[in-house]
């Protein structure tokens, strides 16, 4: 029974676009939606970027992106992010484009520099004498665990504020859900709702949306955007029981200064 489930899980994951590693066992985003609260930074006390601020280059931004040294509970890999970026994705509704840009690590707005990486929950090590049952269980947890695409962009003047505002507008316009197309495949996302509150930065937003799987089940996805001055960090997290990546967000925001 479990072997069949693993096989079905792998087949489902391979059929989805954007390298979304998910399973067909259910969704884990309901609690985040119930507990959703506006972030302190997003509530109106945001600080603007310095007038005439100059954006950083790709190389300068890359130095600001979290690394393995910053995230002990994650496996960090820039290569995993590159695989996602290599898969083109478009929103069927142009109003939802800013959300898809977060999902595909694209440059939102007129960014002067971009850096990106990927992370996933670090699996627990199995003992050398682990049983077949334990190994199957570990495989299911690994597949259903959270994975996050982190993108950091820099802008001239108020570009970061404008990019974040565009994300807010997209979340409102696409509140009923949206569909993306990648490599000819269509993936549907359900209602976009406020996610768990995010603190840090000058302003931040958080959203959660269920993603439809091939067999009718759903998987959790999360979108987070945090601005610090004229720098914007975005996070797209997916997985069977994915939750907002608090440790990843906190570590990245801290690194922005």
Secondary structure, 3 states (H helix, E strand, C coil): CHHHHHHHHHHHHHHCCCCCCCCCCCCCCHHHHHCCCCCCHHHCCCCCCCCCCCCCCHHHHHCCCCCHHHCCCEEEEHHHHHHHHCCCCEECCHHHHHHHHHHCCCCCCCCCEEEEEEEEECCCCCCCCCCHHHHHHHHHHHHHCCEEEEEEEECCCCHHHHHHHHHHHHHHHCCCCEEEEECCEEEEECCCEECCCCCCCCEEEEEEEEEECCCCCEEEEEEEEEEECCEEEEEEEEECCCCCCHHHHHHHHHHCC
